[in-house]
Amino acid sequence: MATPDEGIKGYYAARAPEYDNVYRKPERQADLREIERWVRAKSAGARVLEIACGTGYWTQFIAPAALEVTALDAAPEVLALARARVAHGNVEFIVGDAYDPPRDAPFDFAFAGFWFSHVPKARQREFLARLNAALRPGARVVLLDNRYVEGSSTPVTERDADGNGYQARTLADGSAHRVLKNFPTEDELVALVAGLGERAAWKAWTYYWAFEYAVT
């Protein structure tokens, strides 16, 4: 059986052609327009490391404002779509591991959109510690993800011994996937970054949440 991390990689590779459908849900459009502006302002003038960039949906809003962007994803299939979408010369797309980001640049801003909810609880602190190691002290980290909203979100159908939730998702090709998906609370995130960051802040919209902190 594939591990949760391997399962996520395979799922998003298979989902590449329909990846952006989630951004087309009518009820979420007002939130998305606001968040797009918010993310662009947060990344203005920064050397950005983007984790799990997918098809470049968020990269397209970050790149015009940022000084430079290194956008990483494990799936070449979605990176091909990202390169076609984002033509800014200040962006480098790379195939890489979210748990082992590049450390050869003085990144002062990190962004992970809709990735943290797929990180197993046992690896959440490891992920953040390794991300911090790729950033300069004082760099800002922003995590953006889904809130669970009945009727709009895919239900969690099972949980494992560690408390991770799983959704049953079916793609357009008919393939069925068991996808790890967690919905952390503000208090859980604040506790998680203790000793890793300071000036933690939580922001919520109807369908999404954002959590940010400064690397210590």
PyMOL commands that place a pseudoatom at each C-alpha (Angstrom):
pseudoatom trace, name=CA, resn=MET, resi=1, chain=A, elem=C, hetatm=0, pos=[0.000, 0.000, 0.000]
pseudoatom trace, name=CA, resn=ALA, resi=2, chain=A, elem=C, hetatm=0, pos=[1.279, 3.479, -0.850]
pseudoatom trace, name=CA, resn=THR, resi=3, chain=A, elem=C, hetatm=0, pos=[2.165, 5.795, 2.007]
pseudoatom trace, name=CA, resn=PRO, resi=4, chain=A, elem=C, hetatm=0, pos=[0.027, 8.960, 2.409]
pseudoatom trace, name=CA, resn=ASP, resi=5, chain=A, elem=C, hetatm=0, pos=[2.823, 11.022, 0.828]
pseudoatom trace, name=CA, resn=GLU, resi=6, chain=A, elem=C, hetatm=0, pos=[3.147, 8.663, -2.159]
pseudoatom trace, name=CA, resn=GLY, resi=7, chain=A, elem=C, hetatm=0, pos=[-0.625, 8.580, -2.521]
pseudoatom trace, name=CA, resn=ILE, resi=8, chain=A, elem=C, hetatm=0, pos=[-0.859, 12.363, -2.683]
pseudoatom trace, name=CA, resn=LYS, resi=9, chain=A, elem=C, hetatm=0, pos=[1.881, 12.565, -5.333]
pseudoatom trace, name=CA, resn=GLY, resi=10, chain=A, elem=C, hetatm=0, pos=[0.163, 9.977, -7.503]
pseudoatom trace, name=CA, resn=TYR, resi=11, chain=A, elem=C, hetatm=0, pos=[-3.238, 11.555, -7.038]
pseudoatom trace, name=CA, resn=TYR, resi=12, chain=A, elem=C, hetatm=0, pos=[-2.129, 15.037, -8.097]
pseudoatom trace, name=CA, resn=ALA, resi=13, chain=A, elem=C, hetatm=0, pos=[-0.201, 13.677, -11.070]
pseudoatom trace, name=CA, resn=ALA, resi=14, chain=A, elem=C, hetatm=0, pos=[-3.375, 11.940, -12.235]
pseudoatom trace, name=CA, resn=ARG, resi=15, chain=A, elem=C, hetatm=0, pos=[-5.503, 14.991, -11.431]
pseudoatom trace, name=CA, resn=ALA, resi=16, chain=A, elem=C, hetatm=0, pos=[-3.346, 17.453, -13.406]
pseudoatom trace, name=CA, resn=PRO, resi=17, chain=A, elem=C, hetatm=0, pos=[-5.812, 17.970, -16.321]
pseudoatom trace, name=CA, resn=GLU, resi=18, chain=A, elem=C, hetatm=0, pos=[-8.686, 18.823, -13.933]
pseudoatom trace, name=CA, resn=TYR, resi=19, chain=A, elem=C, hetatm=0, pos=[-6.603, 20.337, -11.108]
pseudoatom trace, name=CA, resn=ASP, resi=20, chain=A, elem=C, hetatm=0, pos=[-8.087, 23.831, -11.399]
pseudoatom trace, name=CA, resn=ASN, resi=21, chain=A, elem=C, hetatm=0, pos=[-11.723, 22.755, -11.245]
pseudoatom trace, name=CA, resn=VAL, resi=22, chain=A, elem=C, hetatm=0, pos=[-11.716, 23.397, -7.504]
pseudoatom trace, name=CA, resn=TYR, resi=23, chain=A, elem=C, hetatm=0, pos=[-11.087, 27.099, -8.211]
pseudoatom trace, name=CA, resn=ARG, resi=24, chain=A, elem=C, hetatm=0, pos=[-14.215, 27.294, -10.361]
pseudoatom trace, name=CA, resn=LYS, resi=25, chain=A, elem=C, hetatm=0, pos=[-16.769, 26.532, -7.637]
pseudoatom trace, name=CA, resn=PRO, resi=26, chain=A, elem=C, hetatm=0, pos=[-19.251, 29.441, -7.875]
pseudoatom trace, name=CA, resn=GLU, resi=27, chain=A, elem=C, hetatm=0, pos=[-19.728, 29.857, -4.138]
pseudoatom trace, name=CA, resn=ARG, resi=28, chain=A, elem=C, hetatm=0, pos=[-16.000, 30.364, -3.579]
pseudoatom trace, name=CA, resn=GLN, resi=29, chain=A, elem=C, hetatm=0, pos=[-15.340, 33.145, -6.085]
pseudoatom trace, name=CA, resn=ALA, resi=30, chain=A, elem=C, hetatm=0, pos=[-15.656, 36.099, -3.689]
pseudoatom trace, name=CA, resn=ASP, resi=31, chain=A, elem=C, hetatm=0, pos=[-13.200, 34.495, -1.259]
pseudoatom trace, name=CA, resn=LEU, resi=32, chain=A, elem=C, hetatm=0, pos=[-10.749, 33.707, -4.041]
pseudoatom trace, name=CA, resn=ARG, resi=33, chain=A, elem=C, hetatm=0, pos=[-10.692, 37.255, -5.424]
pseudoatom trace, name=CA, resn=GLU, resi=34, chain=A, elem=C, hetatm=0, pos=[-9.930, 38.615, -1.964]
pseudoatom trace, name=CA, resn=ILE, resi=35, chain=A, elem=C, hetatm=0, pos=[-7.256, 36.012, -1.259]
pseudoatom trace, name=CA, resn=GLU, resi=36, chain=A, elem=C, hetatm=0, pos=[-5.594, 36.571, -4.627]
pseudoatom trace, name=CA, resn=ARG, resi=37, chain=A, elem=C, hetatm=0, pos=[-5.092, 40.244, -3.728]
pseudoatom trace, name=CA, resn=TRP, resi=38, chain=A, elem=C, hetatm=0, pos=[-4.020, 39.348, -0.197]
pseudoatom trace, name=CA, resn=VAL, resi=39, chain=A, elem=C, hetatm=0, pos=[-1.366, 36.844, -1.337]
pseudoatom trace, name=CA, resn=ARG, resi=40, chain=A, elem=C, hetatm=0, pos=[0.010, 39.283, -3.885]
pseudoatom trace, name=CA, resn=ALA, resi=41, chain=A, elem=C, hetatm=0, pos=[0.414, 41.983, -1.222]
pseudoatom trace, name=CA, resn=LYS, resi=42, chain=A, elem=C, hetatm=0, pos=[2.039, 39.556, 1.216]
pseudoatom trace, name=CA, resn=SER, resi=43, chain=A, elem=C, hetatm=0, pos=[4.696, 38.494, -1.291]
pseudoatom trace, name=CA, resn=ALA, resi=44, chain=A, elem=C, hetatm=0, pos=[5.520, 41.970, -2.648]
pseudoatom trace, name=CA, resn=GLY, resi=45, chain=A, elem=C, hetatm=0, pos=[9.253, 42.538, -3.077]
pseudoatom trace, name=CA, resn=ALA, resi=46, chain=A, elem=C, hetatm=0, pos=[10.172, 39.150, -1.596]
pseudoatom trace, name=CA, resn=ARG, resi=47, chain=A, elem=C, hetatm=0, pos=[12.398, 36.267, -2.631]
pseudoatom trace, name=CA, resn=VAL, resi=48, chain=A, elem=C, hetatm=0, pos=[9.722, 33.599, -2.527]
pseudoatom trace, name=CA, resn=LEU, resi=49, chain=A, elem=C, hetatm=0, pos=[9.878, 29.855, -2.062]
pseudoatom trace, name=CA, resn=GLU, resi=50, chain=A, elem=C, hetatm=0, pos=[6.554, 28.318, -3.084]
pseudoatom trace, name=CA, resn=ILE, resi=51, chain=A, elem=C, hetatm=0, pos=[5.895, 24.782, -1.909]
pseudoatom trace, name=CA, resn=ALA, resi=52, chain=A, elem=C, hetatm=0, pos=[3.600, 22.450, -3.903]
pseudoatom trace, name=CA, resn=CYS, resi=53, chain=A, elem=C, hetatm=0, pos=[2.838, 25.088, -6.523]
pseudoatom trace, name=CA, resn=GLY, resi=54, chain=A, elem=C, hetatm=0, pos=[0.678, 22.746, -8.603]
pseudoatom trace, name=CA, resn=THR, resi=55, chain=A, elem=C, hetatm=0, pos=[-0.497, 24.316, -11.854]
pseudoatom trace, name=CA, resn=GLY, resi=56, chain=A, elem=C, hetatm=0, pos=[0.782, 27.741, -10.821]
pseudoatom trace, name=CA, resn=TYR, resi=57, chain=A, elem=C, hetatm=0, pos=[-2.619, 29.116, -9.848]
pseudoatom trace, name=CA, resn=TRP, resi=58, chain=A, elem=C, hetatm=0, pos=[-1.148, 31.034, -6.904]
pseudoatom trace, name=CA, resn=THR, resi=59, chain=A, elem=C, hetatm=0, pos=[2.192, 31.607, -8.609]
pseudoatom trace, name=CA, resn=GLN, resi=60, chain=A, elem=C, hetatm=0, pos=[0.428, 33.799, -11.161]
pseudoatom trace, name=CA, resn=PHE, resi=61, chain=A, elem=C, hetatm=0, pos=[-0.552, 36.235, -8.399]
pseudoatom trace, name=CA, resn=ILE, resi=62, chain=A, elem=C, hetatm=0, pos=[2.723, 36.046, -6.488]
pseudoatom trace, name=CA, resn=ALA, resi=63, chain=A, elem=C, hetatm=0, pos=[5.110, 36.504, -9.415]
pseudoatom trace, name=CA, resn=PRO, resi=64, chain=A, elem=C, hetatm=0, pos=[4.113, 40.046, -10.529]
pseudoatom trace, name=CA, resn=ALA, resi=65, chain=A, elem=C, hetatm=0, pos=[4.735, 41.402, -7.032]
pseudoatom trace, name=CA, resn=ALA, resi=66, chain=A, elem=C, hetatm=0, pos=[7.720, 39.289, -5.917]
pseudoatom trace, name=CA, resn=LEU, resi=67, chain=A, elem=C, hetatm=0, pos=[11.377, 39.947, -6.578]
pseudoatom trace, name=CA, resn=GLU, resi=68, chain=A, elem=C, hetatm=0, pos=[11.867, 36.326, -7.591]
pseudoatom trace, name=CA, resn=VAL, resi=69, chain=A, elem=C, hetatm=0, pos=[10.053, 33.018, -7.114]
pseudoatom trace, name=CA, resn=THR, resi=70, chain=A, elem=C, hetatm=0, pos=[11.250, 29.432, -6.831]
pseudoatom trace, name=CA, resn=ALA, resi=71, chain=A, elem=C, hetatm=0, pos=[8.155, 27.259, -7.238]
pseudoatom trace, name=CA, resn=LEU, resi=72, chain=A, elem=C, hetatm=0, pos=[8.470, 23.583, -6.342]
pseudoatom trace, name=CA, resn=ASP, resi=73, chain=A, elem=C, hetatm=0, pos=[6.238, 20.578, -6.934]
pseudoatom trace, name=CA, resn=ALA, resi=74, chain=A, elem=C, hetatm=0, pos=[6.788, 16.818, -6.938]
pseudoatom trace, name=CA, resn=ALA, resi=75, chain=A, elem=C, hetatm=0, pos=[4.606, 16.189, -10.008]
pseudoatom trace, name=CA, resn=PRO, resi=76, chain=A, elem=C, hetatm=0, pos=[6.096, 17.078, -13.420]
pseudoatom trace, name=CA, resn=GLU, resi=77, chain=A, elem=C, hetatm=0, pos=[2.594, 16.825, -14.895]
pseudoatom trace, name=CA, resn=VAL, resi=78, chain=A, elem=C, hetatm=0, pos=[1.318, 19.869, -12.989]
pseudoatom trace, name=CA, resn=LEU, resi=79, chain=A, elem=C, hetatm=0, pos=[4.578, 21.787, -13.427]
pseudoatom trace, name=CA, resn=ALA, resi=80, chain=A, elem=C, hetatm=0, pos=[4.135, 21.591, -17.199]
pseudoatom trace, name=CA, resn=LEU, resi=81, chain=A, elem=C, hetatm=0, pos=[0.814, 23.389, -16.778]
pseudoatom trace, name=CA, resn=ALA, resi=82, chain=A, elem=C, hetatm=0, pos=[2.370, 25.919, -14.396]
pseudoatom trace, name=CA, resn=ARG, resi=83, chain=A, elem=C, hetatm=0, pos=[5.108, 26.827, -16.859]
pseudoatom trace, name=CA, resn=ALA, resi=84, chain=A, elem=C, hetatm=0, pos=[2.506, 27.404, -19.554]
pseudoatom trace, name=CA, resn=ARG, resi=85, chain=A, elem=C, hetatm=0, pos=[0.424, 29.603, -17.248]
pseudoatom trace, name=CA, resn=VAL, resi=86, chain=A, elem=C, hetatm=0, pos=[3.151, 31.777, -15.707]
pseudoatom trace, name=CA, resn=ALA, resi=87, chain=A, elem=C, hetatm=0, pos=[5.548, 33.426, -18.132]
pseudoatom trace, name=CA, resn=HIS, resi=88, chain=A, elem=C, hetatm=0, pos=[7.239, 35.856, -15.742]
pseudoatom trace, name=CA, resn=GLY, resi=89, chain=A, elem=C, hetatm=0, pos=[11.014, 35.791, -16.056]
pseudoatom trace, name=CA, resn=ASN, resi=90, chain=A, elem=C, hetatm=0, pos=[11.477, 35.968, -12.300]
pseudoatom trace, name=CA, resn=VAL, resi=91, chain=A, elem=C, hetatm=0, pos=[9.999, 32.483, -11.746]
pseudoatom trace, name=CA, resn=GLU, resi=92, chain=A, elem=C, hetatm=0, pos=[11.869, 29.180, -11.696]
pseudoatom trace, name=CA, resn=PHE, resi=93, chain=A, elem=C, hetatm=0, pos=[9.776, 26.007, -11.589]
pseudoatom trace, name=CA, resn=ILE, resi=94, chain=A, elem=C, hetatm=0, pos=[11.538, 22.935, -10.200]
pseudoatom trace, name=CA, resn=VAL, resi=95, chain=A, elem=C, hetatm=0, pos=[10.653, 19.318, -9.514]
pseudoatom trace, name=CA, resn=GLY, resi=96, chain=A, elem=C, hetatm=0, pos=[11.329, 18.733, -5.846]
pseudoatom trace, name=CA, resn=ASP, resi=97, chain=A, elem=C, hetatm=0, pos=[10.345, 17.332, -2.487]
pseudoatom trace, name=CA, resn=ALA, resi=98, chain=A, elem=C, hetatm=0, pos=[8.269, 19.546, -0.170]
pseudoatom trace, name=CA, resn=TYR, resi=99, chain=A, elem=C, hetatm=0, pos=[10.091, 17.979, 2.780]
pseudoatom trace, name=CA, resn=ASP, resi=100, chain=A, elem=C, hetatm=0, pos=[13.503, 18.824, 1.327]
pseudoatom trace, name=CA, resn=PRO, resi=101, chain=A, elem=C, hetatm=0, pos=[13.277, 22.316, -0.212]
pseudoatom trace, name=CA, resn=PRO, resi=102, chain=A, elem=C, hetatm=0, pos=[16.312, 24.010, -1.793]
pseudoatom trace, name=CA, resn=ARG, resi=103, chain=A, elem=C, hetatm=0, pos=[18.589, 25.870, 0.603]
pseudoatom trace, name=CA, resn=ASP, resi=104, chain=A, elem=C, hetatm=0, pos=[20.824, 27.644, -1.898]
pseudoatom trace, name=CA, resn=ALA, resi=105, chain=A, elem=C, hetatm=0, pos=[19.010, 30.983, -1.922]
pseudoatom trace, name=CA, resn=PRO, resi=106, chain=A, elem=C, hetatm=0, pos=[18.228, 33.547, 0.818]
pseudoatom trace, name=CA, resn=PHE, resi=107, chain=A, elem=C, hetatm=0, pos=[14.447, 33.128, 0.703]
pseudoatom trace, name=CA, resn=ASP, resi=108, chain=A, elem=C, hetatm=0, pos=[12.595, 35.639, 2.847]
pseudoatom trace, name=CA, resn=PHE, resi=109, chain=A, elem=C, hetatm=0, pos=[9.048, 34.460, 2.175]
pseudoatom trace, name=CA, resn=ALA, resi=110, chain=A, elem=C, hetatm=0, pos=[7.544, 30.969, 1.885]
pseudoatom trace, name=CA, resn=PHE, resi=111, chain=A, elem=C, hetatm=0, pos=[4.084, 30.124, 0.623]
pseudoatom trace, name=CA, resn=ALA, resi=112, chain=A, elem=C, hetatm=0, pos=[2.287, 26.777, 0.637]
pseudoatom trace, name=CA, resn=GLY, resi=113, chain=A, elem=C, hetatm=0, pos=[-1.167, 26.832, -0.883]
pseudoatom trace, name=CA, resn=PHE, resi=114, chain=A, elem=C, hetatm=0, pos=[-3.446, 23.850, -0.240]
pseudoatom trace, name=CA, resn=TRP, resi=115, chain=A, elem=C, hetatm=0, pos=[-0.549, 21.598, 0.713]
pseudoatom trace, name=CA, resn=PHE, resi=116, chain=A, elem=C, hetatm=0, pos=[-0.464, 21.607, 4.499]
pseudoatom trace, name=CA, resn=SER, resi=117, chain=A, elem=C, hetatm=0, pos=[-3.813, 19.810, 4.760]
pseudoatom trace, name=CA, resn=HIS, resi=118, chain=A, elem=C, hetatm=0, pos=[-2.163, 16.848, 2.989]
pseudoatom trace, name=CA, resn=VAL, resi=119, chain=A, elem=C, hetatm=0, pos=[0.778, 16.629, 5.402]
pseudoatom trace, name=CA, resn=PRO, resi=120, chain=A, elem=C, hetatm=0, pos=[0.355, 13.692, 7.823]
pseudoatom trace, name=CA, resn=LYS, resi=121, chain=A, elem=C, hetatm=0, pos=[0.103, 14.862, 11.420]
pseudoatom trace, name=CA, resn=ALA, resi=122, chain=A, elem=C, hetatm=0, pos=[3.248, 12.921, 12.298]
pseudoatom trace, name=CA, resn=ARG, resi=123, chain=A, elem=C, hetatm=0, pos=[5.208, 14.956, 9.736]
pseudoatom trace, name=CA, resn=GLN, resi=124, chain=A, elem=C, hetatm=0, pos=[3.731, 18.436, 10.210]
pseudoatom trace, name=CA, resn=ARG, resi=125, chain=A, elem=C, hetatm=0, pos=[6.413, 19.757, 12.542]
pseudoatom trace, name=CA, resn=GLU, resi=126, chain=A, elem=C, hetatm=0, pos=[9.122, 18.080, 10.456]
pseudoatom trace, name=CA, resn=PHE, resi=127, chain=A, elem=C, hetatm=0, pos=[7.788, 19.818, 7.350]
pseudoatom trace, name=CA, resn=LEU, resi=128, chain=A, elem=C, hetatm=0, pos=[7.813, 23.240, 9.008]
pseudoatom trace, name=CA, resn=ALA, resi=129, chain=A, elem=C, hetatm=0, pos=[11.276, 22.749, 10.519]
pseudoatom trace, name=CA, resn=ARG, resi=130, chain=A, elem=C, hetatm=0, pos=[12.734, 21.798, 7.140]
pseudoatom trace, name=CA, resn=LEU, resi=131, chain=A, elem=C, hetatm=0, pos=[10.949, 24.703, 5.491]
pseudoatom trace, name=CA, resn=ASN, resi=132, chain=A, elem=C, hetatm=0, pos=[12.363, 27.088, 8.094]
pseudoatom trace, name=CA, resn=ALA, resi=133, chain=A, elem=C, hetatm=0, pos=[15.850, 25.767, 7.360]
pseudoatom trace, name=CA, resn=ALA, resi=134, chain=A, elem=C, hetatm=0, pos=[15.504, 27.032, 3.774]
pseudoatom trace, name=CA, resn=LEU, resi=135, chain=A, elem=C, hetatm=0, pos=[14.602, 30.555, 4.939]
pseudoatom trace, name=CA, resn=ARG, resi=136, chain=A, elem=C, hetatm=0, pos=[16.507, 33.390, 6.518]
pseudoatom trace, name=CA, resn=PRO, resi=137, chain=A, elem=C, hetatm=0, pos=[15.734, 34.314, 10.151]
pseudoatom trace, name=CA, resn=GLY, resi=138, chain=A, elem=C, hetatm=0, pos=[12.715, 36.585, 10.265]
pseudoatom trace, name=CA, resn=ALA, resi=139, chain=A, elem=C, hetatm=0, pos=[11.327, 35.267, 6.979]
pseudoatom trace, name=CA, resn=ARG, resi=140, chain=A, elem=C, hetatm=0, pos=[7.558, 35.030, 6.780]
pseudoatom trace, name=CA, resn=VAL, resi=141, chain=A, elem=C, hetatm=0, pos=[5.774, 31.728, 6.201]
pseudoatom trace, name=CA, resn=VAL, resi=142, chain=A, elem=C, hetatm=0, pos=[2.192, 31.690, 4.888]
pseudoatom trace, name=CA, resn=LEU, resi=143, chain=A, elem=C, hetatm=0, pos=[0.061, 28.553, 4.765]
pseudoatom trace, name=CA, resn=LEU, resi=144, chain=A, elem=C, hetatm=0, pos=[-3.230, 28.767, 2.866]
pseudoatom trace, name=CA, resn=ASP, resi=145, chain=A, elem=C, hetatm=0, pos=[-5.813, 26.000, 2.841]
pseudoatom trace, name=CA, resn=ASN, resi=146, chain=A, elem=C, hetatm=0, pos=[-9.449, 24.926, 2.953]
pseudoatom trace, name=CA, resn=ARG, resi=147, chain=A, elem=C, hetatm=0, pos=[-11.925, 25.190, 5.774]
pseudoatom trace, name=CA, resn=TYR, resi=148, chain=A, elem=C, hetatm=0, pos=[-14.445, 22.387, 5.969]
pseudoatom trace, name=CA, resn=VAL, resi=149, chain=A, elem=C, hetatm=0, pos=[-17.813, 23.709, 4.806]
pseudoatom trace, name=CA, resn=GLU, resi=150, chain=A, elem=C, hetatm=0, pos=[-20.720, 21.310, 4.633]
pseudoatom trace, name=CA, resn=GLY, resi=151, chain=A, elem=C, hetatm=0, pos=[-22.135, 21.079, 1.123]
pseudoatom trace, name=CA, resn=SER, resi=152, chain=A, elem=C, hetatm=0, pos=[-19.029, 22.540, -0.523]
pseudoatom trace, name=CA, resn=SER, resi=153, chain=A, elem=C, hetatm=0, pos=[-16.208, 20.392, 0.870]
pseudoatom trace, name=CA, resn=THR, resi=154, chain=A, elem=C, hetatm=0, pos=[-15.672, 16.700, 0.214]
pseudoatom trace, name=CA, resn=PRO, resi=155, chain=A, elem=C, hetatm=0, pos=[-16.594, 14.814, 3.415]
pseudoatom trace, name=CA, resn=VAL, resi=156, chain=A, elem=C, hetatm=0, pos=[-13.940, 13.057, 5.493]
pseudoatom trace, name=CA, resn=THR, resi=157, chain=A, elem=C, hetatm=0, pos=[-14.940, 9.391, 5.384]
pseudoatom trace, name=CA, resn=GLU, resi=158, chain=A, elem=C, hetatm=0, pos=[-12.329, 7.795, 7.656]
pseudoatom trace, name=CA, resn=ARG, resi=159, chain=A, elem=C, hetatm=0, pos=[-9.554, 8.495, 10.147]
pseudoatom trace, name=CA, resn=ASP, resi=160, chain=A, elem=C, hetatm=0, pos=[-6.376, 6.605, 10.967]
pseudoatom trace, name=CA, resn=ALA, resi=161, chain=A, elem=C, hetatm=0, pos=[-4.740, 5.932, 14.332]
pseudoatom trace, name=CA, resn=ASP, resi=162, chain=A, elem=C, hetatm=0, pos=[-2.901, 9.280, 14.212]
pseudoatom trace, name=CA, resn=GLY, resi=163, chain=A, elem=C, hetatm=0, pos=[-6.127, 11.213, 13.664]
pseudoatom trace, name=CA, resn=ASN, resi=164, chain=A, elem=C, hetatm=0, pos=[-5.517, 11.983, 9.982]
pseudoatom trace, name=CA, resn=GLY, resi=165, chain=A, elem=C, hetatm=0, pos=[-8.672, 12.364, 7.932]
pseudoatom trace, name=CA, resn=TYR, resi=166, chain=A, elem=C, hetatm=0, pos=[-9.188, 10.797, 4.497]
pseudoatom trace, name=CA, resn=GLN, resi=167, chain=A, elem=C, hetatm=0, pos=[-11.505, 11.724, 1.656]
pseudoatom trace, name=CA, resn=ALA, resi=168, chain=A, elem=C, hetatm=0, pos=[-12.718, 9.451, -1.129]
pseudoatom trace, name=CA, resn=ARG, resi=169, chain=A, elem=C, hetatm=0, pos=[-12.216, 11.285, -4.423]
pseudoatom trace, name=CA, resn=THR, resi=170, chain=A, elem=C, hetatm=0, pos=[-13.052, 10.177, -7.956]
pseudoatom trace, name=CA, resn=LEU, resi=171, chain=A, elem=C, hetatm=0, pos=[-11.423, 11.758, -11.001]
pseudoatom trace, name=CA, resn=ALA, resi=172, chain=A, elem=C, hetatm=0, pos=[-12.955, 12.303, -14.428]
pseudoatom trace, name=CA, resn=ASP, resi=173, chain=A, elem=C, hetatm=0, pos=[-11.276, 9.133, -15.713]
pseudoatom trace, name=CA, resn=GLY, resi=174, chain=A, elem=C, hetatm=0, pos=[-13.199, 7.133, -13.118]
pseudoatom trace, name=CA, resn=SER, resi=175, chain=A, elem=C, hetatm=0, pos=[-10.199, 6.366, -10.926]
pseudoatom trace, name=CA, resn=ALA, resi=176, chain=A, elem=C, hetatm=0, pos=[-10.873, 6.360, -7.164]
pseudoatom trace, name=CA, resn=HIS, resi=177, chain=A, elem=C, hetatm=0, pos=[-8.395, 7.822, -4.688]
pseudoatom trace, name=CA, resn=ARG, resi=178, chain=A, elem=C, hetatm=0, pos=[-8.074, 7.811, -0.898]
pseudoatom trace, name=CA, resn=VAL, resi=179, chain=A, elem=C, hetatm=0, pos=[-6.694, 11.272, -0.136]
pseudoatom trace, name=CA, resn=LEU, resi=180, chain=A, elem=C, hetatm=0, pos=[-5.332, 12.427, 3.212]
pseudoatom trace, name=CA, resn=LYS, resi=181, chain=A, elem=C, hetatm=0, pos=[-6.997, 15.725, 4.155]
pseudoatom trace, name=CA, resn=ASN, resi=182, chain=A, elem=C, hetatm=0, pos=[-6.767, 17.464, 7.532]
pseudoatom trace, name=CA, resn=PHE, resi=183, chain=A, elem=C, hetatm=0, pos=[-8.547, 20.608, 8.698]
pseudoatom trace, name=CA, resn=PRO, resi=184, chain=A, elem=C, hetatm=0, pos=[-6.366, 22.058, 11.489]
pseudoatom trace, name=CA, resn=THR, resi=185, chain=A, elem=C, hetatm=0, pos=[-7.671, 24.636, 13.936]
pseudoatom trace, name=CA, resn=GLU, resi=186, chain=A, elem=C, hetatm=0, pos=[-6.011, 27.917, 14.830]
pseudoatom trace, name=CA, resn=ASP, resi=187, chain=A, elem=C, hetatm=0, pos=[-5.041, 26.561, 18.264]
pseudoatom trace, name=CA, resn=GLU, resi=188, chain=A, elem=C, hetatm=0, pos=[-3.466, 23.454, 16.720]
pseudoatom trace, name=CA, resn=LEU, resi=189, chain=A, elem=C, hetatm=0, pos=[-1.358, 25.540, 14.364]
pseudoatom trace, name=CA, resn=VAL, resi=190, chain=A, elem=C, hetatm=0, pos=[-0.245, 27.954, 17.081]
pseudoatom trace, name=CA, resn=ALA, resi=191, chain=A, elem=C, hetatm=0, pos=[0.861, 24.992, 19.224]
pseudoatom trace, name=CA, resn=LEU, resi=192, chain=A, elem=C, hetatm=0, pos=[2.594, 23.383, 16.246]
pseudoatom trace, name=CA, resn=VAL, resi=193, chain=A, elem=C, hetatm=0, pos=[4.876, 26.366, 15.548]
pseudoatom trace, name=CA, resn=ALA, resi=194, chain=A, elem=C, hetatm=0, pos=[5.944, 26.834, 19.187]
pseudoatom trace, name=CA, resn=GLY, resi=195, chain=A, elem=C, hetatm=0, pos=[9.729, 27.169, 19.091]
pseudoatom trace, name=CA, resn=LEU, resi=196, chain=A, elem=C, hetatm=0, pos=[9.716, 27.413, 15.284]
pseudoatom trace, name=CA, resn=GLY, resi=197, chain=A, elem=C, hetatm=0, pos=[8.174, 30.826, 14.764]
pseudoatom trace, name=CA, resn=GLU, resi=198, chain=A, elem=C, hetatm=0, pos=[6.803, 33.955, 16.338]
pseudoatom trace, name=CA, resn=ARG, resi=199, chain=A, elem=C, hetatm=0, pos=[4.124, 36.566, 15.625]
pseudoatom trace, name=CA, resn=ALA, resi=200, chain=A, elem=C, hetatm=0, pos=[1.706, 33.864, 14.498]
pseudoatom trace, name=CA, resn=ALA, resi=201, chain=A, elem=C, hetatm=0, pos=[-1.496, 35.103, 12.906]
pseudoatom trace, name=CA, resn=TRP, resi=202, chain=A, elem=C, hetatm=0, pos=[-4.645, 33.347, 11.711]
pseudoatom trace, name=CA, resn=LYS, resi=203, chain=A, elem=C, hetatm=0, pos=[-7.034, 34.691, 9.078]
pseudoatom trace, name=CA, resn=ALA, resi=204, chain=A, elem=C, hetatm=0, pos=[-10.256, 33.074, 7.946]
pseudoatom trace, name=CA, resn=TRP, resi=205, chain=A, elem=C, hetatm=0, pos=[-12.647, 33.524, 5.053]
pseudoatom trace, name=CA, resn=THR, resi=206, chain=A, elem=C, hetatm=0, pos=[-15.841, 31.561, 4.511]
pseudoatom trace, name=CA, resn=TYR, resi=207, chain=A, elem=C, hetatm=0, pos=[-14.153, 28.699, 2.651]
pseudoatom trace, name=CA, resn=TYR, resi=208, chain=A, elem=C, hetatm=0, pos=[-10.448, 29.158, 3.406]
pseudoatom trace, name=CA, resn=TRP, resi=209, chain=A, elem=C, hetatm=0, pos=[-7.961, 29.852, 6.172]
pseudoatom trace, name=CA, resn=ALA, resi=210, chain=A, elem=C, hetatm=0, pos=[-4.464, 31.321, 6.236]
pseudoatom trace, name=CA, resn=PHE, resi=211, chain=A, elem=C, hetatm=0, pos=[-1.849, 31.004, 8.951]
pseudoatom trace, name=CA, resn=GLU, resi=212, chain=A, elem=C, hetatm=0, pos=[1.431, 32.903, 9.030]
pseudoatom trace, name=CA, resn=TYR, resi=213, chain=A, elem=C, hetatm=0, pos=[4.432, 33.268, 11.282]
pseudoatom trace, name=CA, resn=ALA, resi=214, chain=A, elem=C, hetatm=0, pos=[7.953, 34.686, 11.280]
pseudoatom trace, name=CA, resn=VAL, resi=215, chain=A, elem=C, hetatm=0, pos=[10.872, 32.240, 11.367]
pseudoatom trace, name=CA, resn=THR, resi=216, chain=A, elem=C, hetatm=0, pos=[12.901, 32.449, 14.579]
for i in range(1, 216): cmd.bond("trace and resi %d" % i, "trace and resi %d" % (i + 1))
show_as sticks, trace
zoom trace
